[in-house]
């Protein structure tokens, strides 16, 4: 079942990218494909794999925190790889910075602008640490 899901997602993402190309929207569209956690280990091979990384979903180990993120968009060089520390929390401020959009001053935004990493203009993340809280709001880990 898991492999069928992955194959279906791959097909549909391909269709999306082809449609963006056909409609000539590639030059002003960012496609970001990621996940919020590692594999769901109780389901064994049906829940995915963290490869050589320890543990999975809900864990503070690398297998639960380090996830893939694949992007395509204007200014993002094809084929580049970044292993720096960022998080999905950084997507909003980064897209805002890239598009010149102001974020509401009255709202505290915890994410950081990591557009220089996305555009391969920097080799170091502005983020030094990442806090992991449980679903009950308890601090469980700091990376």
N, CA, C and O atoms as CSV, one atom per row, in Angstrom:
chain,resi,resn,atom,element,x,y,z
A,1,UNK,N,N,0.819,-1.195,0.000
A,1,UNK,CA,C,0.000,0.000,0.000
A,1,UNK,C,C,0.862,1.259,0.000
A,1,UNK,O,O,0.556,2.223,-0.702
A,2,UNK,N,N,1.947,1.252,0.791
A,2,UNK,CA,C,2.802,2.438,0.887
A,2,UNK,C,C,3.422,2.777,-0.466
A,2,UNK,O,O,3.408,3.933,-0.889
A,3,UNK,N,N,3.962,1.770,-1.139
A,3,UNK,CA,C,4.597,2.028,-2.429
A,3,UNK,C,C,3.583,2.532,-3.451
A,3,UNK,O,O,3.919,3.355,-4.303
A,4,UNK,N,N,2.348,2.046,-3.371
A,4,UNK,CA,C,1.305,2.537,-4.272
A,4,UNK,C,C,1.013,4.010,-4.021
A,4,UNK,O,O,0.795,4.777,-4.958
A,5,UNK,N,N,1.010,4.397,-2.750
A,5,UNK,CA,C,0.787,5.802,-2.397
A,5,UNK,C,C,1.901,6.672,-2.952
A,5,UNK,O,O,1.637,7.718,-3.545
A,6,UNK,N,N,3.143,6.248,-2.765
A,6,UNK,CA,C,4.292,7.011,-3.258
A,6,UNK,C,C,4.242,7.121,-4.784
A,6,UNK,O,O,4.490,8.190,-5.341
A,7,UNK,N,N,3.924,6.028,-5.444
A,7,UNK,CA,C,3.839,6.036,-6.903
A,7,UNK,C,C,2.737,6.983,-7.389
A,7,UNK,O,O,2.918,7.701,-8.372
A,8,UNK,N,N,1.607,6.979,-6.701
A,8,UNK,CA,C,0.501,7.865,-7.069
A,8,UNK,C,C,0.893,9.333,-6.867
A,8,UNK,O,O,0.626,10.175,-7.724
A,9,UNK,N,N,1.523,9.631,-5.737
A,9,UNK,CA,C,1.965,11.006,-5.479
A,9,UNK,C,C,2.948,11.447,-6.554
A,9,UNK,O,O,2.852,12.567,-7.055
A,10,UNK,N,N,3.887,10.585,-6.911
A,10,UNK,CA,C,4.868,10.904,-7.940
A,10,UNK,C,C,4.183,11.232,-9.271
A,10,UNK,O,O,4.540,12.203,-9.939
A,11,UNK,N,N,3.217,10.431,-9.638
A,11,UNK,CA,C,2.475,10.662,-10.881
A,11,UNK,C,C,1.748,11.999,-10.851
A,11,UNK,O,O,1.801,12.763,-11.815
A,12,UNK,N,N,1.070,12.280,-9.746
A,12,UNK,CA,C,0.279,13.515,-9.653
A,12,UNK,C,C,1.160,14.760,-9.576
A,12,UNK,O,O,0.810,15.794,-10.144
A,13,UNK,N,N,2.296,14.679,-8.885
A,13,UNK,CA,C,3.225,15.817,-8.855
A,13,UNK,C,C,3.763,16.058,-10.265
A,13,UNK,O,O,3.901,17.205,-10.689
A,14,UNK,N,N,4.064,14.992,-10.985
A,14,UNK,CA,C,4.498,15.131,-12.376
A,14,UNK,C,C,3.452,15.821,-13.233
A,14,UNK,O,O,3.783,16.681,-14.050
A,15,UNK,N,N,2.198,15.451,-13.053
A,15,UNK,CA,C,1.102,16.094,-13.796
A,15,UNK,C,C,1.008,17.577,-13.442
A,15,UNK,O,O,0.801,18.416,-14.319
A,16,UNK,N,N,1.159,17.896,-12.158
A,16,UNK,CA,C,1.115,19.293,-11.718
A,16,UNK,C,C,2.235,20.098,-12.377
A,16,UNK,O,O,1.991,21.180,-12.910
A,17,UNK,N,N,3.460,19.574,-12.340
A,17,UNK,CA,C,4.595,20.285,-12.932
A,17,UNK,C,C,4.415,20.447,-14.441
A,17,UNK,O,O,4.711,21.509,-14.988
A,18,UNK,N,N,3.935,19.409,-15.112
A,18,UNK,CA,C,3.671,19.508,-16.554
A,18,UNK,C,C,2.624,20.577,-16.854
A,18,UNK,O,O,2.763,21.332,-17.816
A,19,UNK,N,N,1.581,20.642,-16.036
A,19,UNK,CA,C,0.522,21.641,-16.234
A,19,UNK,C,C,1.057,23.052,-16.019
A,19,UNK,O,O,0.728,23.961,-16.781
A,20,UNK,N,N,1.877,23.243,-14.993
A,20,UNK,CA,C,2.482,24.559,-14.761
A,20,UNK,C,C,3.335,24.968,-15.957
A,20,UNK,O,O,3.298,26.122,-16.384
A,21,UNK,N,N,4.105,24.020,-16.496
A,21,UNK,CA,C,4.921,24.305,-17.681
A,21,UNK,C,C,4.037,24.666,-18.872
A,21,UNK,O,O,4.298,25.643,-19.572
A,22,UNK,N,N,2.997,23.877,-19.095
A,22,UNK,CA,C,2.102,24.080,-20.240
A,22,UNK,C,C,1.402,25.437,-20.162
A,22,UNK,O,O,1.209,26.100,-21.181
A,23,UNK,N,N,1.022,25.848,-18.944
A,23,UNK,CA,C,0.331,27.128,-18.758
A,23,UNK,C,C,1.295,28.306,-18.609
A,23,UNK,O,O,0.874,29.443,-18.400
A,24,UNK,N,N,2.584,28.020,-18.720
A,24,UNK,CA,C,3.639,29.033,-18.601
A,24,UNK,C,C,3.586,29.757,-17.249
A,24,UNK,O,O,3.740,30.976,-17.174
A,25,UNK,N,N,3.366,28.982,-16.192
A,25,UNK,CA,C,3.323,29.526,-14.834
A,25,UNK,C,C,4.580,29.190,-14.033
A,25,UNK,O,O,4.691,29.564,-12.866
A,26,UNK,N,N,5.511,28.497,-14.650
A,26,UNK,CA,C,6.712,28.042,-13.956
A,26,UNK,C,C,7.543,29.198,-13.402
A,26,UNK,O,O,8.123,29.085,-12.322
A,27,UNK,N,N,7.601,30.298,-14.130
A,27,UNK,CA,C,8.468,31.409,-13.727
A,27,UNK,C,C,7.940,32.223,-12.552
A,27,UNK,O,O,8.647,33.095,-12.046
A,28,UNK,N,N,6.715,31.958,-12.107
A,28,UNK,CA,C,6.212,32.684,-10.936
A,28,UNK,C,C,5.506,31.756,-9.948
A,28,UNK,O,O,4.632,32.187,-9.197
A,29,UNK,N,N,5.891,30.481,-9.955
A,29,UNK,CA,C,5.263,29.511,-9.060
A,29,UNK,C,C,6.322,28.690,-8.336
A,29,UNK,O,O,7.256,28.179,-8.954
A,30,UNK,N,N,6.168,28.572,-7.036
A,30,UNK,CA,C,7.027,27.693,-6.233
A,30,UNK,C,C,6.239,26.441,-5.887
A,30,UNK,O,O,5.107,26.522,-5.410
A,31,UNK,N,N,6.832,25.298,-6.127
A,31,UNK,CA,C,6.249,24.022,-5.735
A,31,UNK,C,C,7.139,23.477,-4.627
A,31,UNK,O,O,8.334,23.261,-4.825
A,32,UNK,N,N,6.543,23.258,-3.461
A,32,UNK,CA,C,7.287,22.783,-2.292
A,32,UNK,C,C,6.648,21.481,-1.842
A,32,UNK,O,O,5.459,21.430,-1.528
A,33,UNK,N,N,7.443,20.449,-1.817
A,33,UNK,CA,C,6.954,19.122,-1.452
A,33,UNK,C,C,7.756,18.638,-0.246
A,33,UNK,O,O,8.961,18.409,-0.345
A,34,UNK,N,N,7.081,18.485,0.891
A,34,UNK,CA,C,7.770,18.066,2.112
A,34,UNK,C,C,6.796,17.295,2.997
A,34,UNK,O,O,5.679,16.988,2.582
A,35,UNK,N,N,7.218,16.991,4.197
A,35,UNK,CA,C,6.392,16.299,5.172
A,35,UNK,C,C,6.666,16.902,6.544
A,35,UNK,O,O,7.613,17.670,6.711
A,36,UNK,N,N,5.851,16.562,7.508
A,36,UNK,CA,C,6.018,17.152,8.839
A,36,UNK,C,C,6.697,16.219,9.835
A,36,UNK,O,O,6.945,16.618,10.972
A,37,UNK,N,N,6.997,15.009,9.443
A,37,UNK,CA,C,7.623,14.079,10.387
A,37,UNK,C,C,8.220,12.898,9.630
A,37,UNK,O,O,8.022,12.751,8.424
A,38,UNK,N,N,8.939,12.076,10.345
A,38,UNK,CA,C,9.521,10.877,9.759
A,38,UNK,C,C,8.485,9.787,9.557
A,38,UNK,O,O,7.286,10.038,9.681
A,39,UNK,N,N,8.939,8.574,9.245
A,39,UNK,CA,C,8.026,7.473,8.942
A,39,UNK,C,C,7.208,7.034,10.151
A,39,UNK,O,O,7.610,7.225,11.299
A,40,UNK,N,N,6.073,6.451,9.870
A,40,UNK,CA,C,5.161,5.955,10.894
A,40,UNK,C,C,5.525,4.501,11.167
A,40,UNK,O,O,4.957,3.587,10.569
A,41,UNK,N,N,6.465,4.298,12.064
A,41,UNK,CA,C,7.075,2.991,12.282
A,41,UNK,C,C,6.137,1.883,12.758
A,41,UNK,O,O,6.393,0.725,12.430
A,42,UNK,N,N,5.061,2.162,13.514
A,42,UNK,CA,C,4.185,1.058,13.915
A,42,UNK,C,C,3.602,0.285,12.727
A,42,UNK,O,O,3.173,-0.859,12.882
A,43,UNK,N,N,3.584,0.903,11.548
A,43,UNK,CA,C,3.050,0.234,10.364
A,43,UNK,C,C,4.140,-0.456,9.547
A,43,UNK,O,O,3.910,-0.883,8.416
A,44,UNK,N,N,5.331,-0.556,10.140
A,44,UNK,CA,C,6.482,-1.216,9.513
A,44,UNK,C,C,6.717,-0.699,8.103
A,44,UNK,O,O,6.744,0.513,7.892
A,45,UNK,N,N,6.888,-1.598,7.127
A,45,UNK,CA,C,7.207,-1.158,5.768
A,45,UNK,C,C,6.058,-0.410,5.097
A,45,UNK,O,O,6.262,0.211,4.054
A,46,UNK,N,N,4.864,-0.454,5.668
A,46,UNK,CA,C,3.738,0.311,5.119
A,46,UNK,C,C,3.786,1.774,5.571
A,46,UNK,O,O,3.058,2.610,5.036
A,47,UNK,N,N,4.632,2.084,6.546
A,47,UNK,CA,C,4.697,3.436,7.085
A,47,UNK,C,C,5.902,4.228,6.643
A,47,UNK,O,O,6.095,5.356,7.096
A,48,UNK,N,N,6.723,3.664,5.765
A,48,UNK,CA,C,7.894,4.368,5.277
A,48,UNK,C,C,9.155,3.960,5.999
A,48,UNK,O,O,9.137,3.073,6.852
A,49,UNK,N,N,10.244,4.608,5.657
A,49,UNK,CA,C,11.547,4.290,6.229
A,49,UNK,C,C,12.350,5.568,6.396
A,49,UNK,O,O,12.276,6.475,5.568
A,50,UNK,N,N,13.114,5.630,7.469
A,50,UNK,CA,C,14.029,6.753,7.686
A,50,UNK,C,C,15.432,6.399,7.206
A,50,UNK,O,O,16.391,7.122,7.477
A,51,UNK,N,N,15.544,5.285,6.492
A,51,UNK,CA,C,16.855,4.867,5.987
A,51,UNK,C,C,17.814,4.625,7.134
A,51,UNK,O,O,17.492,3.882,8.061
A,52,UNK,N,N,18.988,5.240,7.091
A,52,UNK,CA,C,19.976,4.993,8.141
A,52,UNK,C,C,19.716,5.771,9.436
A,52,UNK,O,O,20.428,5.585,10.423
A,53,UNK,N,N,18.708,6.632,9.437
A,53,UNK,CA,C,18.446,7.465,10.604
A,53,UNK,C,C,17.630,6.706,11.644
A,53,UNK,O,O,16.807,5.858,11.301
A,54,UNK,N,N,17.864,7.016,12.905
A,54,UNK,CA,C,17.198,6.331,14.006
A,54,UNK,C,C,15.783,6.850,14.234
A,54,UNK,O,O,15.554,8.059,14.261
A,55,UNK,N,N,14.848,5.937,14.398
A,55,UNK,CA,C,13.472,6.170,14.833
A,55,UNK,C,C,12.600,6.804,13.755
A,55,UNK,O,O,12.960,6.786,12.578
A,56,UNK,N,N,11.449,7.369,14.150
A,56,UNK,CA,C,10.489,7.879,13.178
A,56,UNK,C,C,9.543,8.887,13.785
A,56,UNK,O,O,9.901,9.605,14.718
A,57,UNK,N,N,8.325,8.942,13.253
A,57,UNK,CA,C,7.313,9.930,13.629
A,57,UNK,C,C,7.174,10.066,15.143
A,57,UNK,O,O,7.078,9.071,15.861
A,58,UNK,N,N,7.165,11.314,15.618
A,58,UNK,CA,C,6.977,11.596,17.035
A,58,UNK,C,C,8.240,11.501,17.862
A,58,UNK,O,O,8.205,11.752,19.067
A,59,UNK,N,N,9.344,11.150,17.253
A,59,UNK,CA,C,10.607,10.982,17.975
A,59,UNK,C,C,11.476,12.228,17.828
A,59,UNK,O,O,11.380,12.949,16.835
A,60,UNK,N,N,12.317,12.471,18.819
A,60,UNK,CA,C,13.269,13.572,18.716
A,60,UNK,C,C,14.562,13.129,18.042
A,60,UNK,O,O,15.444,13.956,17.811
A,61,UNK,N,N,14.693,11.853,17.723
A,61,UNK,CA,C,15.864,11.383,16.982
A,61,UNK,C,C,15.768,11.850,15.530
A,61,UNK,O,O,14.708,12.277,15.072
A,62,UNK,N,N,16.889,11.763,14.815
A,62,UNK,CA,C,16.955,12.253,13.435
A,62,UNK,C,C,15.868,11.669,12.534
A,62,UNK,O,O,15.333,12.376,11.680
A,63,UNK,N,N,15.537,10.398,12.710
A,63,UNK,CA,C,14.533,9.761,11.863
A,63,UNK,C,C,13.140,10.341,12.017
A,63,UNK,O,O,12.295,10.173,11.138
A,64,UNK,N,N,12.894,11.019,13.121
A,64,UNK,CA,C,11.601,11.649,13.340
A,64,UNK,C,C,11.576,13.117,12.971
A,64,UNK,O,O,10.507,13.695,12.773
A,65,UNK,N,N,12.746,13.720,12.879
A,65,UNK,CA,C,12.832,15.165,12.647
A,65,UNK,C,C,13.330,15.541,11.255
A,65,UNK,O,O,12.818,16.477,10.641
A,66,UNK,N,N,14.308,14.826,10.768
A,66,UNK,CA,C,14.901,15.159,9.470
A,66,UNK,C,C,14.032,14.568,8.363
A,66,UNK,O,O,13.876,13.351,8.268
A,67,UNK,N,N,13.475,15.428,7.541
A,67,UNK,CA,C,12.567,14.974,6.485
A,67,UNK,C,C,12.985,15.586,5.149
A,67,UNK,O,O,13.652,16.621,5.122
A,68,UNK,N,N,12.600,14.960,4.056
A,68,UNK,CA,C,12.940,15.521,2.750
A,68,UNK,C,C,12.094,16.746,2.430
A,68,UNK,O,O,10.964,16.889,2.897
A,69,UNK,N,N,12.666,17.607,1.635
A,69,UNK,CA,C,11.950,18.765,1.110
A,69,UNK,C,C,12.477,18.996,-0.302
A,69,UNK,O,O,13.667,19.244,-0.496
A,70,UNK,N,N,11.599,18.913,-1.268
A,70,UNK,CA,C,11.976,19.097,-2.663
A,70,UNK,C,C,11.242,20.331,-3.171
A,70,UNK,O,O,10.037,20.480,-2.970
A,71,UNK,N,N,11.991,21.219,-3.836
A,71,UNK,CA,C,11.404,22.479,-4.301
A,71,UNK,C,C,11.735,22.737,-5.758
A,71,UNK,O,O,12.755,22.291,-6.284
A,72,UNK,N,N,10.839,23.469,-6.385
A,72,UNK,CA,C,11.095,23.997,-7.719
A,72,UNK,C,C,10.478,25.377,-7.764
A,72,UNK,O,O,9.337,25.572,-7.345
A,73,UNK,N,N,11.234,26.336,-8.273
A,73,UNK,CA,C,10.706,27.681,-8.390
A,73,UNK,C,C,11.751,28.644,-8.904
A,73,UNK,O,O,12.927,28.295,-9.011
A,74,UNK,N,N,11.329,29.856,-9.221
A,74,UNK,CA,C,12.244,30.869,-9.733
A,74,UNK,C,C,13.396,31.127,-8.766
A,74,UNK,O,O,13.179,31.380,-7.581
A,75,UNK,N,N,14.614,31.061,-9.278
A,75,UNK,CA,C,15.791,31.352,-8.466
A,75,UNK,C,C,16.363,30.159,-7.727
A,75,UNK,O,O,17.463,30.248,-7.182
A,76,UNK,N,N,15.648,29.046,-7.694
A,76,UNK,CA,C,16.160,27.848,-7.028
A,76,UNK,C,C,16.913,27.034,-8.072
A,76,UNK,O,O,16.300,26.483,-8.987
A,77,UNK,N,N,18.247,26.951,-7.945
A,77,UNK,CA,C,19.015,26.215,-8.948
A,77,UNK,C,C,18.667,24.723,-8.948
A,77,UNK,O,O,18.622,24.092,-7.892
A,78,UNK,N,N,18.426,24.174,-10.118
A,78,UNK,CA,C,18.106,22.746,-10.239
A,78,UNK,C,C,19.283,21.902,-9.764
A,78,UNK,O,O,20.442,22.236,-10.009
A,79,UNK,N,N,18.973,20.820,-9.090
A,79,UNK,CA,C,19.995,19.867,-8.680
A,79,UNK,C,C,20.779,20.230,-7.439
A,79,UNK,O,O,21.686,19.491,-7.059
A,80,UNK,N,N,20.466,21.341,-6.792
A,80,UNK,CA,C,21.207,21.709,-5.586
A,80,UNK,C,C,20.672,20.944,-4.384
A,80,UNK,O,O,19.501,20.568,-4.337
A,81,UNK,N,N,21.548,20.724,-3.420
A,81,UNK,CA,C,21.201,20.013,-2.192
A,81,UNK,C,C,21.616,20.874,-1.016
A,81,UNK,O,O,22.709,21.441,-1.008
A,82,UNK,N,N,20.748,20.974,-0.023
A,82,UNK,CA,C,21.039,21.735,1.193
A,82,UNK,C,C,20.751,20.844,2.395
A,82,UNK,O,O,19.662,20.281,2.508
A,83,UNK,N,N,21.714,20.717,3.283
A,83,UNK,CA,C,21.537,19.908,4.491
A,83,UNK,C,C,21.497,20.772,5.747
A,83,UNK,O,O,21.605,20.258,6.860
A,84,UNK,N,N,21.345,22.061,5.572
A,84,UNK,CA,C,21.312,22.976,6.709
A,84,UNK,C,C,19.999,22.852,7.482
A,84,UNK,O,O,18.998,22.370,6.954
A,85,UNK,N,N,20.019,23.295,8.736
A,85,UNK,CA,C,18.858,23.223,9.615
A,85,UNK,C,C,17.837,24.305,9.251
A,85,UNK,O,O,18.103,25.500,9.379
A,86,UNK,N,N,16.681,23.865,8.803
A,86,UNK,CA,C,15.530,24.734,8.570
A,86,UNK,C,C,14.303,23.933,8.978
A,86,UNK,O,O,14.422,22.783,9.401
A,87,UNK,N,N,13.144,24.525,8.855
A,87,UNK,CA,C,11.924,23.805,9.193
A,87,UNK,C,C,10.756,24.326,8.383
A,87,UNK,O,O,10.851,25.374,7.745
A,88,UNK,N,N,9.657,23.595,8.409
A,88,UNK,CA,C,8.477,24.052,7.684
A,88,UNK,C,C,7.995,25.393,8.223
A,88,UNK,O,O,7.311,26.139,7.523
A,89,UNK,N,N,8.348,25.695,9.449
A,89,UNK,CA,C,7.984,26.975,10.061
A,89,UNK,C,C,8.644,28.147,9.329
A,89,UNK,O,O,8.206,29.290,9.460
A,90,UNK,N,N,9.700,27.861,8.557
A,90,UNK,CA,C,10.415,28.900,7.817
A,90,UNK,C,C,9.815,29.184,6.437
A,90,UNK,O,O,10.213,30.148,5.783
A,91,UNK,N,N,8.875,28.367,5.990
A,91,UNK,CA,C,8.322,28.550,4.640
A,91,UNK,C,C,7.577,29.878,4.509
A,91,UNK,O,O,7.796,30.603,3.538
A,92,UNK,N,N,6.709,30.214,5.451
A,92,UNK,CA,C,5.932,31.459,5.355
A,92,UNK,C,C,6.826,32.697,5.279
A,92,UNK,O,O,6.673,33.478,4.340
A,93,UNK,N,N,7.754,32.919,6.221
A,93,UNK,CA,C,8.572,34.128,6.108
A,93,UNK,C,C,9.483,34.132,4.881
A,93,UNK,O,O,9.818,35.199,4.366
A,94,UNK,N,N,9.880,32.968,4.414
A,94,UNK,CA,C,10.731,32.901,3.226
A,94,UNK,C,C,9.951,33.280,1.977
A,94,UNK,O,O,10.427,34.080,1.172
A,95,UNK,N,N,8.768,32.721,1.804
A,95,UNK,CA,C,7.930,33.081,0.652
A,95,UNK,C,C,7.556,34.561,0.722
A,95,UNK,O,O,7.535,35.242,-0.304
A,96,UNK,N,N,7.263,35.061,1.915
A,96,UNK,CA,C,6.944,36.488,2.067
A,96,UNK,C,C,8.121,37.346,1.614
A,96,UNK,O,O,7.931,38.334,0.903
A,97,UNK,N,N,9.334,36.978,2.019
A,97,UNK,CA,C,10.516,37.750,1.632
A,97,UNK,C,C,10.741,37.698,0.118
A,97,UNK,O,O,11.027,38.720,-0.506
A,98,UNK,N,N,10.614,36.522,-0.458
A,98,UNK,CA,C,10.831,36.360,-1.901
A,98,UNK,C,C,9.824,37.180,-2.707
A,98,UNK,O,O,10.174,37.763,-3.733
A,99,UNK,N,N,8.587,37.223,-2.248
A,99,UNK,CA,C,7.528,37.920,-2.988
A,99,UNK,C,C,7.375,39.383,-2.584
A,99,UNK,O,O,6.554,40.102,-3.154
A,100,UNK,N,N,8.167,39.829,-1.598
A,100,UNK,CA,C,8.072,41.213,-1.152
A,100,UNK,C,C,6.817,41.500,-0.361
A,100,UNK,O,O,6.352,42.640,-0.323
A,101,UNK,N,N,6.265,40.488,0.267
A,101,UNK,CA,C,5.041,40.623,1.047
A,101,UNK,C,C,5.380,40.880,2.508
A,101,UNK,O,O,6.227,40.194,3.079
A,102,UNK,N,N,4.730,41.854,3.112
A,102,UNK,CA,C,4.942,42.144,4.532
A,102,UNK,C,C,4.110,41.199,5.383
A,102,UNK,O,O,2.945,40.932,5.087
A,103,UNK,N,N,4.721,40.704,6.433
A,103,UNK,CA,C,3.984,39.886,7.397
A,103,UNK,C,C,3.346,40.809,8.422
A,103,UNK,O,O,3.887,41.882,8.689
A,104,UNK,N,N,2.220,40.432,9.004
A,104,UNK,CA,C,1.543,41.297,9.976
A,104,UNK,C,C,2.449,41.615,11.169
A,104,UNK,O,O,2.960,40.707,11.826
A,105,UNK,N,N,2.640,42.886,11.439
A,105,UNK,CA,C,3.514,43.302,12.541
A,105,UNK,C,C,2.962,42.874,13.894
A,105,UNK,O,O,3.729,42.648,14.830
A,106,UNK,N,N,1.654,42.762,14.008
A,106,UNK,CA,C,1.027,42.412,15.286
A,106,UNK,C,C,1.141,40.920,15.608
A,106,UNK,O,O,0.819,40.500,16.720
A,107,UNK,N,N,1.590,40.131,14.653
A,107,UNK,CA,C,1.710,38.683,14.857
A,107,UNK,C,C,3.176,38.300,15.013
A,107,UNK,O,O,4.029,38.762,14.255
A,108,UNK,N,N,3.463,37.457,15.993
A,108,UNK,CA,C,4.813,36.940,16.170
A,108,UNK,C,C,4.988,35.748,15.235
A,108,UNK,O,O,4.265,34.757,15.340
A,109,UNK,N,N,5.937,35.847,14.335
A,109,UNK,CA,C,6.239,34.767,13.395
A,109,UNK,C,C,7.542,34.119,13.850
A,109,UNK,O,O,8.587,34.770,13.879
A,110,UNK,N,N,7.480,32.846,14.203
A,110,UNK,CA,C,8.664,32.154,14.716
A,110,UNK,C,C,9.616,31.702,13.620
A,110,UNK,O,O,10.793,31.460,13.889
A,111,UNK,N,N,9.137,31.585,12.407
A,111,UNK,CA,C,9.990,31.147,11.312
A,111,UNK,C,C,10.970,32.229,10.899
A,111,UNK,O,O,10.835,33.393,11.279
A,112,UNK,N,N,11.961,31.824,10.113
A,112,UNK,CA,C,12.999,32.732,9.632
A,112,UNK,C,C,13.018,32.737,8.107
A,112,UNK,O,O,12.624,31.762,7.467
A,113,UNK,N,N,13.472,33.829,7.543
A,113,UNK,CA,C,13.671,33.919,6.102
A,113,UNK,C,C,14.943,33.141,5.758
A,113,UNK,O,O,16.043,33.536,6.145
A,114,UNK,N,N,14.788,32.049,5.040
A,114,UNK,CA,C,15.938,31.239,4.624
A,114,UNK,C,C,16.080,31.254,3.094
A,114,UNK,O,O,16.585,30.301,2.500
A,115,UNK,N,N,15.628,32.341,2.471
A,115,UNK,CA,C,15.644,32.420,1.008
A,115,UNK,C,C,17.054,32.315,0.437
A,115,UNK,O,O,17.225,31.789,-0.662
A,116,UNK,N,N,18.066,32.799,1.149
A,116,UNK,CA,C,19.433,32.671,0.638
A,116,UNK,C,C,19.857,31.209,0.530
A,116,UNK,O,O,20.627,30.852,-0.361
A,117,UNK,N,N,19.360,30.363,1.430
A,117,UNK,CA,C,19.630,28.923,1.305
A,117,UNK,C,C,18.893,28.352,0.099
A,117,UNK,O,O,19.462,27.582,-0.675
A,118,UNK,N,N,17.632,28.730,-0.058
A,118,UNK,CA,C,16.839,28.224,-1.184
A,118,UNK,C,C,17.490,28.584,-2.518
A,118,UNK,O,O,17.510,27.777,-3.448
A,119,UNK,N,N,18.020,29.804,-2.601
A,119,UNK,CA,C,18.583,30.301,-3.856
A,119,UNK,C,C,20.058,29.943,-4.015
A,119,UNK,O,O,20.704,30.350,-4.980
A,120,UNK,N,N,20.584,29.175,-3.054
A,120,UNK,CA,C,21.978,28.732,-3.065
A,120,UNK,C,C,22.955,29.909,-2.990
A,120,UNK,O,O,24.047,29.856,-3.556
A,121,UNK,N,N,22.551,30.976,-2.282
A,121,UNK,CA,C,23.398,32.146,-2.085
A,121,UNK,C,C,24.097,32.106,-0.733
A,121,UNK,O,O,24.971,32.929,-0.461
A,122,UNK,N,N,23.720,31.157,0.112
A,122,UNK,CA,C,24.327,31.002,1.440
A,122,UNK,C,C,24.591,29.524,1.677
A,122,UNK,O,O,23.913,28.659,1.123
A,123,UNK,N,N,25.581,29.251,2.503
A,123,UNK,CA,C,25.894,27.860,2.838
A,123,UNK,C,C,25.578,27.548,4.288
A,123,UNK,O,O,25.692,26.400,4.718
A,124,UNK,N,N,25.181,28.566,5.050
A,124,UNK,CA,C,24.893,28.392,6.475
A,124,UNK,C,C,23.497,28.928,6.776
A,124,UNK,O,O,23.120,30.008,6.322
A,125,UNK,N,N,22.746,28.162,7.540
A,125,UNK,CA,C,21.396,28.574,7.927
A,125,UNK,C,C,21.447,29.658,8.998
A,125,UNK,O,O,22.343,29.643,9.842
A,126,UNK,N,N,20.504,30.597,8.979
A,126,UNK,CA,C,20.427,31.569,10.068
A,126,UNK,C,C,19.900,30.928,11.353
A,126,UNK,O,O,19.967,31.531,12.424
A,127,UNK,N,N,19.382,29.721,11.245
A,127,UNK,CA,C,18.826,29.007,12.400
A,127,UNK,C,C,19.929,28.188,13.072
A,127,UNK,O,O,20.590,27.375,12.425
A,128,UNK,N,N,20.121,28.411,14.378
A,128,UNK,CA,C,21.135,27.672,15.135
A,128,UNK,C,C,20.555,26.498,15.904
A,128,UNK,O,O,21.257,25.532,16.200
A,129,UNK,N,N,19.282,26.586,16.224
A,129,UNK,CA,C,18.658,25.527,17.014
A,129,UNK,C,C,17.209,25.370,16.584
A,129,UNK,O,O,16.632,26.229,15.917
A,130,UNK,N,N,16.649,24.250,16.988
A,130,UNK,CA,C,15.247,23.991,16.719
A,130,UNK,C,C,14.659,23.338,17.955
A,130,UNK,O,O,15.214,22.365,18.464
A,131,UNK,N,N,13.545,23.860,18.443
A,131,UNK,CA,C,12.894,23.330,19.637
A,131,UNK,C,C,11.792,22.367,19.230
A,131,UNK,O,O,11.021,22.647,18.312
A,132,UNK,N,N,11.720,21.234,19.916
A,132,UNK,CA,C,10.681,20.241,19.625
A,132,UNK,C,C,9.766,20.124,20.831
A,132,UNK,O,O,10.207,19.786,21.930
A,133,UNK,N,N,8.494,20.405,20.616
A,133,UNK,CA,C,7.491,20.304,21.675
A,133,UNK,C,C,6.583,19.114,21.408
A,133,UNK,O,O,6.323,18.771,20.255
A,134,UNK,N,N,6.103,18.489,22.469
A,134,UNK,CA,C,5.136,17.402,22.328
A,134,UNK,C,C,3.776,17.996,21.993
A,134,UNK,O,O,3.601,19.214,22.021
A,135,UNK,N,N,2.815,17.138,21.678
A,135,UNK,CA,C,1.462,17.614,21.386
A,135,UNK,C,C,0.807,18.221,22.624
A,135,UNK,O,O,-0.211,18.905,22.519
A,136,UNK,N,N,1.390,17.972,23.793
A,136,UNK,CA,C,0.876,18.555,25.041
A,136,UNK,C,C,1.579,19.873,25.383
A,136,UNK,O,O,1.333,20.455,26.439
A,137,UNK,N,N,2.457,20.341,24.484
A,137,UNK,CA,C,3.131,21.609,24.701
A,137,UNK,C,C,4.370,21.527,25.573
A,137,UNK,O,O,4.873,22.556,26.024
A,138,UNK,N,N,4.873,20.323,25.820
A,138,UNK,CA,C,6.068,20.161,26.646
A,138,UNK,C,C,7.315,20.165,25.768
A,138,UNK,O,O,7.356,19.504,24.730
A,139,UNK,N,N,8.334,20.918,26.195
A,139,UNK,CA,C,9.599,20.920,25.469
A,139,UNK,C,C,10.242,19.549,25.624
A,139,UNK,O,O,10.486,19.095,26.743
A,140,UNK,N,N,10.515,18.889,24.502
A,140,UNK,CA,C,11.054,17.539,24.556
A,140,UNK,C,C,12.476,17.461,24.029
A,140,UNK,O,O,13.221,16.554,24.401
A,141,UNK,N,N,12.864,18.384,23.178
A,141,UNK,CA,C,14.208,18.308,22.631
A,141,UNK,C,C,14.638,19.618,22.012
A,141,UNK,O,O,13.813,20.414,21.564
A,142,UNK,N,N,15.941,19.830,21.992
A,142,UNK,CA,C,16.541,20.998,21.350
A,142,UNK,C,C,17.633,20.482,20.434
A,142,UNK,O,O,18.489,19.701,20.850
A,143,UNK,N,N,17.601,20.917,19.204
A,143,UNK,CA,C,18.654,20.523,18.281
A,143,UNK,C,C,19.483,21.739,17.972
A,143,UNK,O,O,20.442,21.654,17.205
